[in-house]
Amino acid sequence: MTAQAAQAVRGRAGAGLIVLICFLIAAVEGFDIQAFGVAAPKLVPDLGLNPGQQGWAASAAMIGLVIGAVLGGWFADRVGRKPVLLVSVAMFGVFSIVTAVSQGYDALLWARFLTGLGFGGAMPNLIAIATEISAPNRRAATVTMMFCGMPAGGASVSLLARLMGDDLAWRSIFMIGGIVPLILVPLIFFLLPETRPEQKEGADRSTWRGLFGQGRAVPTLLLWVVFVMTLVVLYLMLNWLPTLVVAKGLTPAAGSSAALAFNLTSIAGALLLGFVVDRAGYRWPVTLTFLLLALAMGALAAAGQLTAVLVLSGVAGFLLLGAQYSLYAVIPSLYPPQVRAAGSGAAVAVGRLGSIAGPLVAGELRNAGYSAGQVFGVMIPVVLAAAAAVFALSWLAKPHED
């Protein structure tokens, strides 16, 4: 971070306030990402959607997020983090409200896609901002603090649904998810400084060469493998954990409790692992976290009692989100400043392919007759692949010095 940027941070907003604003942005994203699943039981019959249309509507935001992450990172390296973040947050606020007032499938589909486009544009900028306001020995902790907003937002929509019950209209969920980001827009405009480092004269701004040149090709591909594998498991758990718990013979309430345990413990895991990574590097902490996650998935596959299922669901959330959010802090260190946001955006975008695949894999496995335990068991080699990729990345990648 340059002296001018550091002075701007001190003069206009403290780092703590910046982290808080970015945490709230991430929380709104987490709220909306899980809002569709919560709203679906009322939304689907109200709009007369068939199962195929429901599936496309649920996936539209993720497709938009993939595209938005690539575009948002590319634009941020050229026009700055702050303007792209402003547009992105305003976009997902406006189109969440459009979702709330949609009267048919076509309008809903486009509203969800454009909401996701805004989410995608915001994510690489949150990563870049966290990197550029932090001292090197605090980057992982700062990134994880910001992104803890996502499970907090996801837990809040589930909690809201449980408290309100049948009184909660599906349109109200998306209206809340639209109004809050629009409230954040003026805070971003007035309080968030531009953190983009000054570009060195003659610096190569080619995104392709930034990601794959000067020996970065293999580390970039390894990073993408880690994110794809991690998000396959994460989104399988987010979308299927309650259903798989019920398939084990437990009650729907137990399934909801397992999902809540998964979300809440993930916050503690992210904060703790971020702290450790800042002090010990990411090689051993994150690799060991994935190995422990493989053991937890195996134990969850075999568990049948309520207490064991709840504890192991919490352990899985603790380890999985701890690893993922700590790795967000690793991305910017691999790339030169002029392509830092683009590198983050590419990793987020490619990783989101895993978020699309995870729920589909679970569905296909269940259709093929796999038990709930077998579905959890299939995730063990996926987690082990992520562990191997992280370990290889830590040996091959050379951190970039600004």
MISE-394029 format. One line per 4 residues: number of its first residue (from 1); their letters; for each residue x, z, y of C-alpha. Coordinates in steps of 0.001 Angstrom, whole numbers, always signed. Last residue first. Example, Ala and Ser with C-alpha at 12.3 -4.5 7.8 and 13.67 -1.06 7.14 Angstrom:
2) sa) +13670:+7140:-1060 ~ +12300:+7800:-4500
***
This chain:
402) dehp) +4828:-4164:-4858 ~ +6593:-3532:-8188 ~ +4890:-5135:-11163 ~ +4741:-3131:-14369
398) kalw) +6449:-4970:-17251 ~ +4161:-5675:-20171 ~ +5656:-6130:-23648 ~ +5970:-2599:-24989
394) slaf) +2798:-1116:-23472 ~ +870:-4246:-24409 ~ +1864:-3906:-28065 ~ +536:-331:-28173
390) vaaa) -2652:-1322:-26378 ~ -3205:-4247:-28770 ~ -2693:-2061:-31842 ~ -5175:+532:-30579
386) aalv) -7746:-2167:-29740 ~ -7404:-3605:-33254 ~ -7940:-93:-34651 ~ -11169:+170:-32647
382) vpim) -12479:-3101:-34087 ~ -11361:-2019:-37567 ~ -13525:+1139:-37204 ~ -16568:-624:-35720
378) vgfv) -17750:-1816:-39135 ~ -18121:+1852:-40123 ~ -20715:+2516:-37408 ~ -22800:-364:-38781
374) qgas) -22262:+952:-42323 ~ -23593:+4366:-41342 ~ -26744:+2843:-39854 ~ -27309:+910:-43090
370) ygan) -26496:-2799:-43361 ~ -29361:-4963:-44587 ~ -28402:-8325:-43116 ~ -30868:-7801:-40272
366) rleg) -29056:-4551:-39468 ~ -25725:-6365:-39333 ~ -27167:-9116:-37150 ~ -28603:-6601:-34711
362) avlp) -25386:-4608:-34518 ~ -23363:-7759:-33882 ~ -25772:-8846:-31142 ~ -25493:-5449:-29416
358) gais) -21678:-5726:-29377 ~ -21385:-9428:-28490 ~ -22702:-9231:-24918 ~ -20548:-6234:-24040
354) glrg) -17615:-7948:-25762 ~ -18025:-10945:-23489 ~ -17883:-8339:-20765 ~ -14203:-7858:-21538
350) vava) -13490:-11420:-20443 ~ -15135:-10764:-17082 ~ -13538:-7355:-16494 ~ -10085:-8685:-17401
346) agsg) -10570:-11738:-15147 ~ -11807:-9593:-12256 ~ -8845:-7236:-12515 ~ -6413:-10141:-12501
342) aarv) -8256:-11705:-9554 ~ -8119:-8370:-7712 ~ -4361:-8141:-8203 ~ -3619:-11803:-7470
338) qppy) -1772:-11433:-4130 ~ -601:-7924:-5054 ~ +1525:-9045:-8030 ~ +52:-8320:-11477
334) lspi) +562:-5825:-14308 ~ +51:-2686:-12218 ~ -3425:-3890:-11254 ~ -4676:-3749:-14877
330) vayl) -3385:-293:-15862 ~ -5938:+1649:-13811 ~ -8799:-74:-15628 ~ -7069:+1074:-18812
326) syqa) -7834:+4687:-17939 ~ -11501:+3736:-17649 ~ -11603:+2232:-21125 ~ -9690:+4971:-22930
322) glll) -11689:+7851:-21482 ~ -14892:+5880:-22016 ~ -14209:+5623:-25747 ~ -12744:+9081:-26335
318) fgav) -15378:+11264:-24654 ~ -18224:+8975:-25741 ~ -17098:+9160:-29375 ~ -16718:+12954:-29180
314) gslv) -20234:+13272:-27769 ~ -21686:+11128:-30545 ~ -19678:+13230:-33014 ~ -21186:+16463:-31708
310) lvat) -24740:+15091:-31687 ~ -24455:+13576:-35184 ~ -22888:+16742:-36609 ~ -25617:+18946:-35150
306) lqga) -28401:+16664:-36393 ~ -27166:+16453:-39992 ~ -26457:+13091:-41587 ~ -22854:+12304:-40745
302) aala) -21006:+9665:-42820 ~ -20919:+6888:-40214 ~ -20291:+9467:-37504 ~ -17201:+10643:-39400
298) gmal) -15891:+7091:-39593 ~ -16635:+6529:-35910 ~ -14801:+9760:-35059 ~ -11761:+8710:-37097
294) alll) -11630:+5360:-35297 ~ -11986:+7219:-31990 ~ -8990:+9372:-32902 ~ -6938:+6199:-33345
290) ftlt) -8255:+4843:-30024 ~ -7262:+8043:-28238 ~ -3846:+7948:-29899 ~ -3208:+4500:-28410
286) vpwr) -4501:+5640:-25009 ~ -2310:+8750:-24806 ~ +736:+7116:-26442 ~ +1152:+3992:-24325
282) ygar) -696:+4986:-21124 ~ +1941:+6774:-19114 ~ +2655:+10493:-19496 ~ +1712:+11981:-16136
278) dvvf) -829:+9546:-14732 ~ -2094:+8889:-18258 ~ -2859:+12593:-18760 ~ -5003:+12893:-15616
274) glll) -6888:+9695:-16462 ~ -7399:+11054:-19980 ~ -9027:+14206:-18633 ~ -11272:+12496:-16086
270) agai) -12432:+9774:-18483 ~ -13093:+12223:-21299 ~ -15091:+14560:-19068 ~ -17294:+11682:-17913
266) stln) -17666:+10385:-21464 ~ -19060:+13771:-22486 ~ -22200:+13074:-20451 ~ -22899:+9561:-21704
262) fala) -22453:+10171:-25458 ~ -24363:+13463:-25294 ~ -27266:+11680:-23572 ~ -27273:+8973:-26252
258) assg) -27259:+11612:-29011 ~ -30123:+13450:-27304 ~ -32173:+10251:-27159 ~ -31619:+9676:-30878
254) aapt) -32511:+13268:-31659 ~ -35764:+12821:-29734 ~ -36428:+9698:-31810 ~ -36205:+11925:-34917
250) lgka) -33549:+11853:-37645 ~ -33621:+9804:-40845 ~ -30309:+8000:-40436 ~ -32263:+5060:-39025
246) vvlt) -33302:+7354:-36160 ~ -29611:+7834:-35312 ~ -29098:+4070:-35527 ~ -31924:+3449:-33052
242) plwn) -30603:+6041:-30587 ~ -27039:+4609:-30836 ~ -28057:+942:-30550 ~ -27795:-135:-26922
238) lmly) -25151:+2190:-25515 ~ -23275:+2433:-28812 ~ -23148:-1333:-29370 ~ -22235:-1632:-25717
234) lvvl) -19223:+624:-26096 ~ -18009:-784:-29421 ~ -17976:-4417:-28284 ~ -16721:-3186:-24914
230) tmvf) -13561:-1730:-26400 ~ -12781:-4786:-28504 ~ -13233:-7176:-25553 ~ -11229:-4924:-23237
226) vvwl) -8313:-4560:-25639 ~ -8235:-8279:-26410 ~ -8192:-9079:-22687 ~ -5199:-6811:-22161
222) lltp) -3416:-8487:-25062 ~ -4076:-11899:-23503 ~ -2698:-10768:-20141 ~ +336:-9156:-21797
218) varg) +1026:-12423:-23701 ~ +795:-14644:-20614 ~ +2661:-12356:-18186 ~ +6166:-13683:-18864
214) qgfl) +6723:-15109:-15391 ~ +3437:-17009:-15258 ~ +150:-16297:-17066 ~ -1995:-14232:-14727
210) grwt) -308:-14983:-11414 ~ +409:-18556:-12478 ~ -3313:-19153:-13081 ~ -4380:-17257:-9964
206) srda) -2105:-19351:-7745 ~ -1304:-17272:-4682 ~ +2477:-17693:-4857 ~ +3957:-15607:-2033
202) gekq) +5602:-17713:+684 ~ +5442:-14927:+3243 ~ +4500:-11690:+1553 ~ +817:-10924:+1738
198) eprt) -22:-7608:+3400 ~ -1693:-5259:+967 ~ -5503:-5324:+764 ~ -6895:-1896:+1650
194) epll) -9598:-2800:+4180 ~ -11029:+521:+5283 ~ -14328:+1968:+4037 ~ -16161:+4109:+6559
190) ffil) -18224:+1841:+8836 ~ -19054:-1140:+6599 ~ -19066:+748:+3308 ~ -21339:+3426:+4748
186) pvli) -23557:+696:+6210 ~ -23937:-884:+2728 ~ -24551:+2398:+859 ~ -28203:+2602:+1928
182) lpvi) -28660:-910:+530 ~ -27124:+343:-2725 ~ -29765:+3131:-2921 ~ -32768:+904:-2176
178) ggim) -32224:-1501:-5044 ~ -31859:+854:-8028 ~ -34747:+2930:-6679 ~ -36882:-225:-6581
174) fisr) -35699:-1088:-10082 ~ -36999:+2184:-11514 ~ -40166:+2054:-9405 ~ -41111:-1314:-10934
170) wald) -41099:+224:-14398 ~ -43671:+2809:-13343 ~ -42792:+6438:-14098 ~ -45918:+8503:-14759
166) dgml) -45606:+7970:-18523 ~ -42593:+10281:-18661 ~ -41352:+11477:-15274 ~ -38740:+13924:-16540
162) rall) -37632:+11812:-19513 ~ -37456:+8618:-17471 ~ -35461:+10312:-14715 ~ -33055:+11733:-17301
158) svsa) -32476:+8296:-18786 ~ -31952:+6834:-15308 ~ -29564:+9674:-14444 ~ -27504:+9301:-17636
154) ggap) -26718:+5693:-16794 ~ -25777:+6637:-13239 ~ -23437:+9361:-14486 ~ -22060:+6954:-17086
150) mgcf) -21223:+4492:-14273 ~ -20137:+7015:-11627 ~ -17267:+8057:-13866 ~ -15813:+4770:-12646
146) mmtv) -14580:+6221:-9379 ~ -13044:+9332:-10928 ~ -11428:+7183:-13621 ~ -9795:+4939:-11031
142) taar) -8480:+7882:-9010 ~ -7106:+9684:-12077 ~ -5388:+6511:-13292 ~ -3847:+5888:-9879
138) rnpa) -2546:+9369:-9131 ~ +1194:+9096:-9933 ~ +1437:+5703:-8218 ~ -15:+7148:-4973
134) siet) -3550:+5991:-4507 ~ -5381:+4029:-1814 ~ -4275:+635:-3170 ~ -5021:+1249:-6830
130) aiai) -8499:+2640:-6214 ~ -9249:-275:-3885 ~ -8146:-2805:-6507 ~ -10311:-1249:-9241
126) lnpm) -13353:-1008:-6969 ~ -12758:-4604:-5927 ~ -12655:-5766:-9529 ~ -16106:-4167:-10072
122) aggf) -18013:-5266:-6962 ~ -18235:-9003:-7615 ~ -19458:-8406:-11152 ~ -22248:-6116:-10011
118) glgt) -23368:-8667:-7420 ~ -23513:-11447:-10007 ~ -25434:-9057:-12248 ~ -28165:-8716:-9634
114) lfra) -28177:-12512:-9322 ~ -28790:-12898:-13079 ~ -31467:-10175:-13107 ~ -33357:-11755:-10220
110) wlla) -33078:-15205:-11798 ~ -34584:-14005:-15082 ~ -37307:-11937:-13405 ~ -38447:-14851:-11243
106) dygq) -38641:-17127:-14273 ~ -40417:-14531:-16432 ~ -43224:-13640:-14068 ~ -44438:-11388:-11265
102) svat) -41140:-10053:-9967 ~ -41543:-7242:-7409 ~ -39074:-4795:-8977 ~ -36637:-7559:-9892
98) visf) -36611:-8633:-6230 ~ -35724:-5029:-5397 ~ -32813:-5250:-7833 ~ -32022:-8546:-6153
94) vgfm) -31584:-6973:-2736 ~ -29435:-4074:-3933 ~ -27304:-6236:-6216 ~ -26605:-8599:-3349
90) avsv) -25941:-5916:-725 ~ -23364:-4334:-3048 ~ -21674:-7684:-3658 ~ -21681:-8756:-11
86) llvp) -20123:-5493:+1115 ~ -17586:-5508:-1740 ~ -16515:-9043:-843 ~ -16132:-8065:+2824
82) krgv) -14126:-4921:+1940 ~ -11695:-6288:-619 ~ -10157:-9011:+1537 ~ -10608:-12718:+2303
78) rdaf) -8174:-14294:-158 ~ -7482:-11715:-2878 ~ -11110:-10605:-2630 ~ -12347:-14161:-3189
74) wggl) -10659:-14472:-6573 ~ -11710:-10991:-7738 ~ -15323:-11561:-6749 ~ -15453:-15010:-8356
70) vagi) -14164:-13816:-11736 ~ -16206:-10603:-11691 ~ -19317:-12438:-10515 ~ -19247:-14886:-13431
66) vlgi) -19051:-12122:-16036 ~ -21575:-9976:-14146 ~ -24081:-12827:-13982 ~ -23970:-13155:-17770
62) maas) -24404:-9378:-18079 ~ -27394:-9444:-15703 ~ -29017:-12258:-17689 ~ -28659:-10478:-21040
58) aawg) -31781:-8285:-20802 ~ -33834:-11158:-19389 ~ -32601:-13430:-22180 ~ -33554:-10902:-24852
54) qqgp) -36964:-10233:-23337 ~ -37632:-13965:-23196 ~ -36857:-14268:-26894 ~ -39021:-11266:-27753
50) nlgl) -42046:-12687:-25854 ~ -42683:-11597:-22297 ~ -46192:-10909:-21016 ~ -45124:-9575:-17626
46) dpvl) -46830:-6184:-18102 ~ -46163:-6210:-21862 ~ -42373:-6544:-21343 ~ -42051:-4276:-18286
42) kpaa) -43659:-1203:-19866 ~ -41433:-795:-22944 ~ -38589:-2589:-21092 ~ -38094:-111:-18233
38) vgfa) -35624:+2159:-20027 ~ -33693:-772:-21500 ~ -33690:-2552:-18154 ~ -32504:+542:-16313
34) qidf) -29341:+909:-18410 ~ -27293:-1570:-16373 ~ -29182:-523:-13237 ~ -28152:+3121:-13284
30) geva) -24556:+2331:-14260 ~ -24293:-91:-11341 ~ -25791:+2498:-8989 ~ -23279:+5038:-10283
26) ailf) -20392:+2599:-9718 ~ -21397:+2225:-6068 ~ -21741:+6019:-5789 ~ -18246:+6512:-7231
22) cilv) -16920:+3923:-4755 ~ -18361:+5941:-1877 ~ -16958:+9188:-3316 ~ -13509:+7660:-3900
18) ilga) -13448:+6466:-288 ~ -14458:+9939:+890 ~ -11631:+11525:-1090 ~ -9119:+8992:+252
14) garg) -9938:+10096:+3763 ~ -11795:+7753:+6057 ~ -11113:+6005:+9311 ~ -7715:+7233:+10493
10) rvaq) -6098:+8217:+7205 ~ -7134:+5028:+5438 ~ -6169:+2877:+8397 ~ -2764:+4537:+8527
6) aaqa) -2233:+3770:+4837 ~ -3182:+145:+5441 ~ -694:-158:+8282 ~ +2053:+1530:+6241
2) tm) +1443:-936:+3413 ~ +0:+0:+0
***
